[in-house]
Amino acid sequence: MTSSDVLTIERDGPVATLWLDREQQRNAMGPAFWADLPDAMAELGEDDGVRAVVLAARGPHFTVGLDLKTMGIGGGGAKRSAAARASAFLSQVKRLQRSITSVADCPKPVIAAVHGACIGGGIDLITACDIRLASADAYFSVRETKIAIVADVGTLQRLPRIVGQGHVAELAFTGKDISAARAAEIGLVNEVLGDVDALHKAAHEMAAEIAANSPLAVMGTKAVLAACADRSVEDGLDYVAVWNAAFLASDDLNEALAAFLEKRPPNFTGQ
């Protein structure tokens, strides 16, 4: 991502923060967001200097979701056949899905730091992250049914893996807002922090804690967790055994053992 009008990357040692940076529009997800997000995630995923990513937002809100004014949902194309309009819409939805999936596919752990509104597409976005933190003022809504849409960019697929089916049904059917406290109660977020500054500090500290570990082991753990999500326990055990057979013999493992014997912190290189 050479440049973006809606996203900004900041690096602090091995921790990168990807900022939603469309403050005046409350970080509504318009065409530039959907186009630039995969590029940003690819850049961070391919950067060997980055070991963990924080996804945060500028301004008073994380995101109010899809920018209905600029995305042209449900309008135009009157002169085209119904089949042609359906085909075009399908292509657009698949493109948006791929954009959100780029977050889930990032080989580095991604921590969402949510404050203010996290609505609609915001839920798609944070459910593609590995860990979610929130400030006390955050609120969450699977808003699509209130605007006559079935959520189609990842929420209905990923949210059931994070919270129980009953909670998913309640949120998706009603479109209601829930508080950060309720989000923590149902397991949508790991922790609620007092304010935005405390949120960003906690997210960065967690990312730094992750980054201090062997990057090979962390990325391997993320890959195994993803691969085992739809496998039986037996298949998952086979998968991780093969993974470790391929990647266990690393310089990082030797460094971990040496650091233990020498009673010092390890210095992992990812080799």
Secondary structure by P-SEA (a helix, b strand, c coil): ccccccbbbbbcccbbbbccccccccccccaaaaacaaaaaaaaaacccccbbbbbcccccccccccccccccccccccccaaaaaaaaaaaaaaaaaaaacccccccbbbbbccccccaaaaaaaaaccbbbbcccbbbbcccccccccccccccccccccccaaaaaaaaaccccccaaaaaaacccccccccaaaaaaaaaaaaaaaaaccaaaaaaaaaaaaaaccccaaaaaaaaaaaaacccccaaaaaaaaaaaaccccccccc
